[in-house]
Amino acid sequence: MPRDLDHPPRRFGTVTLLGAGPGDPELLTVKAVKALQRARLVLHDHLVGDEVLALLPPGCEKHYVGKESARHALPQREITALLVRLAHQGHDVLRLKGGDGYIFGRGGEEAQALAIAGVPFTVIPGLTAAQGAAAAAGIPLTHRDHGRALVLATGHGREGHPLDLDWSLLARPQQTSVIYMGVAHLPAICAGLVAHGLPAHTPAALVERATLPGQRCVDGTLATLPALAAEAGIQPPALIFVGEVVRLRSVLAPAQRVAPAVR
């Protein structure tokens, strides 16, 4: 059937789901920088720093839709609805998330809604926080002698639901477990891992504000980390690392040099 030229189909806008990495703007991918530089309308999250936002062009329209613990600028369902509505109005939208949107960033939920609504979208992955924090703190995520598997988990359940982790998976030996958004539940997480089989002396660490100038790392064991973190006043955003690879930090961190900034 020939297309009705008198009534051409309305053009939907497109949505770019972009991962901004763990914080350091120099860890952005080349594709991410190009997308930032041509953006005109941006919805950005709490963990996207000012240095990343500074890469947006003058006149770019920015909307903060960040989610902090117990404080959301917009509930997730409203963010998703806003993305669909703006695209249906013909706007090209850059959806900017910290880390990687498909790793505990709810990017999958947003992509699913866009697909159902018929909105074309592009996904630009970012360096996830676990990779950035591990590299910056001197903790290899895998090592043939200490960690032959890697598990990423979230220590923060859905709003109103109790903490419910796959303890048997997280407590396996010879692996590295990285737990996102778990600072508020750190004592319960450490106790749960011990209760499900990991020795209390298993190395564990917290990395706060990874890759940023204020980065801090506290390392100890499952038995000692909660008290050490409380004494240091560790606050989100921070990641929990559990496994024998954490022990390598004492060797690697003192020898590690920060790569010079590119100007």
Residue pairs with C-beta under 8 A, 6 or more apart in sequence:
10 90
11 90
12 87
12 88
12 90
12 118
12 119
12 120
13 86
13 87
13 88
13 89
13 90
13 91
13 92
13 93
13 119
14 87
14 92
14 93
14 119
14 120
14 121
14 122
15 83
15 87
15 92
15 93
15 94
15 95
15 110
15 114
15 119
15 120
15 121
15 122
16 35
16 39
16 92
16 93
16 94
16 95
16 121
16 122
16 123
16 124
17 95
17 97
17 101
17 107
17 110
17 111
17 121
17 122
17 123
17 124
18 32
18 35
18 36
18 94
18 95
18 96
18 97
18 101
18 124
18 126
19 32
19 97
19 98
19 99
19 100
19 101
19 102
19 105
19 107
19 124
19 125
19 126
19 127
19 128
20 28
20 32
20 47
20 48
20 49
20 52
20 96
20 97
20 98
20 99
20 126
21 27
21 28
21 29
21 32
21 52
21 98
21 99
21 100
21 126
21 127
21 132
21 211
22 98
22 99
22 127
22 128
22 129
22 131
22 132
22 133
22 136
22 210
22 211
23 47
23 49
23 98
23 132
23 209
23 210
23 211
23 212
24 132
24 211
24 212
25 49
25 51
25 52
25 54
25 55
26 261
26 262
27 127
27 132
27 211
28 36
28 52
28 55
28 126
29 124
29 125
29 126
29 127
31 124
32 124
32 126
33 55
35 94
35 124
36 52
36 55
36 56
36 94
36 96
37 55
37 56
37 57
38 57
39 56
39 57
39 60
39 94
40 57
40 59
40 60
40 61
40 91
40 92
41 60
41 61
41 63
41 86
41 91
41 92
41 93
41 94
42 56
42 60
42 61
42 62
42 63
42 93
42 94
42 95
42 96
43 63
43 65
43 79
43 82
43 83
43 93
43 94
43 95
43 96
44 53
44 62
44 63
44 64
44 65
44 66
44 96
44 97
45 65
45 66
45 67
45 96
45 97
45 98
45 105
46 64
46 66
46 67
46 68
46 73
46 98
47 66
47 97
47 98
47 99
47 237
48 66
48 96
48 97
48 98
49 212
52 96
53 62
56 62
64 73
65 73
65 74
65 79
65 82
66 72
66 73
67 73
67 76
68 236
69 156
69 181
69 184
69 236
74 82
76 106
76 109
79 110
80 109
80 110
80 113
81 113
83 93
83 95
83 110
83 113
83 114
83 119
84 113
84 114
84 117
84 119
86 93
87 93
87 114
87 117
87 119
88 117
88 119
95 101
95 107
95 110
97 105
97 107
97 126
98 105
98 126
98 129
98 237
99 105
99 126
99 127
99 128
99 129
99 132
100 107
100 125
100 126
100 127
100 128
101 107
101 110
101 123
101 125
101 126
102 108
102 123
102 125
103 128
103 130
103 152
104 152
104 154
104 180
104 181
107 123
111 121
111 123
114 120
114 121
115 121
128 152
129 180
129 210
129 237
129 239
130 141
130 152
130 178
130 180
130 239
131 141
132 210
132 211
133 139
133 178
133 207
133 210
133 211
133 239
133 241
134 140
134 141
134 178
134 207
134 241
136 207
136 210
136 211
136 215
137 205
137 207
137 210
137 215
137 217
137 241
137 249
137 253
138 248
138 249
138 251
138 252
138 253
138 256
139 205
139 207
139 241
139 245
139 246
139 248
139 249
139 252
140 146
140 147
140 245
140 248
140 252
141 147
141 150
141 176
141 178
141 245
142 148
142 149
142 150
142 176
142 245
143 244
143 245
143 248
145 244
146 174
146 243
146 244
146 245
146 247
146 248
147 174
147 175
147 176
147 243
147 244
147 245
148 174
148 175
149 172
149 174
149 175
149 176
150 175
150 176
150 178
151 169
151 170
151 172
151 175
151 176
151 177
151 178
152 178
152 180
153 165
153 166
153 169
153 170
153 177
153 178
153 179
153 180
154 179
154 180
154 181
154 182
155 163
155 165
155 179
155 180
155 181
155 182
155 183
155 184
155 185
155 189
155 240
156 180
156 181
156 182
156 184
156 185
157 163
157 164
163 185
163 188
163 189
165 179
165 189
165 192
167 192
167 193
167 195
167 196
168 196
168 197
170 177
170 179
170 193
170 196
170 242
171 193
171 196
171 197
171 198
173 198
174 244
175 243
176 241
176 242
176 243
176 245
177 193
177 240
177 241
177 242
177 243
178 239
178 240
178 241
178 242
179 189
179 239
179 240
179 242
180 239
181 236
182 189
182 239
182 240
183 206
183 229
183 234
183 235
183 236
183 238
183 240
184 236
186 206
186 225
186 226
186 229
186 240
187 226
189 240
190 204
190 222
190 223
190 225
190 226
193 202
193 222
193 242
194 200
194 202
194 222
194 223
198 222
198 242
199 222
200 221
200 222
200 223
201 221
201 222
201 223
202 221
202 222
202 242
202 243
202 244
203 219
203 220
203 221
203 242
203 243
203 244
203 245
203 246
203 247
204 219
204 220
204 221
204 222
204 225
204 240
204 241
204 242
204 246
205 217
205 218
205 219
205 220
205 225
205 240
205 241
205 246
205 249
206 217
206 218
206 219
206 225
206 229
206 234
206 238
206 239
206 240
206 241
207 215
207 216
207 217
207 238
207 239
207 241
208 214
208 215
208 216
208 217
208 218
208 234
208 235
208 236
208 237
208 238
209 215
209 216
209 237
209 238
210 237
210 238
210 239
216 232
216 234
217 249
217 253
218 225
218 228
218 229
218 232
218 234
219 225
219 228
219 246
219 249
219 250
220 228
222 242
225 240
